[in-house]
Amino acid sequence: MTQRTTQAVLITTLLAFGLAGCETMSQTQQDTGKGAMIGAAAGAVLGAITGGSKDAGKGAVIGGAVGAVGGYIWSQKMQEQKAAMEKATVGTGVAVSQTADNRLKLDIPSDISFDVGRSTVKSDFAQVLDQFAAGLVKNPATTVNIVGHTDSTGSDAINNPLSQDRANSARDYLIAKGVAATRFSTEGRGSREPVADNTTAATRAKNRRVEIFIGEPANVAQK
């Protein structure tokens, strides 16, 4: 085995231990970290084989950057917005979380978002959106996807456009607060993606919801 090949094997082994250590991290940290380490491993091995230890280190850096790209990153600004939204939504029933692909998610229940059969933003929802808009303005690199849902009451002919109208209403409110329209996409999924059964009033209420996803694209954030 040549010296370069030995270096490549050693680097790969060390990175494998790093991947094992990821098990103590959150799921989203694992996803980002593993992507970076896999990229680093590939870059390091290639650099070691083709150019020696100096190129191995360079290859690891380049490979790590490539491994982290491909979706969204969880930056300090994203963490700050998550903390701000958690504080702003205490006691409202809004769930704030970090998704597996490093997006911030707001899950807004029906009791504060929209009245039954309506798409007009309620006052409690407006207060949440005010805080959300402030965070979006501070981090202009992010994109926003808003998804509306309904329960199974009524037909698709009613539910599908209603869910779309609700998503659009949330978008329009945020635009009015100074967030650029080009940052948004909206979807109406009707009753197709329930989070509970539709057998009782309480479970139907859980399905009438709006989900807002904010993501900081890796390729944009690194420019």
Secondary structure as UniProt FT lines:
FT   HELIX           3..21
FT   HELIX           22..24
FT   HELIX           27..68
FT   STRAND          72..73
FT   HELIX           76..88
FT   TURN            89..92
FT   STRAND          95..98
FT   TURN            100..101
FT   STRAND          104..109
FT   HELIX           110..113
FT   TURN            116..117
FT   HELIX           123..138
FT   TURN            140..141
FT   STRAND          143..148
FT   HELIX           156..176
FT   TURN            177..178
FT   HELIX           181..183
FT   STRAND          184..188
FT   TURN            190..191
FT   HELIX           201..207
FT   STRAND          209..217
FT   HELIX           218..221
//
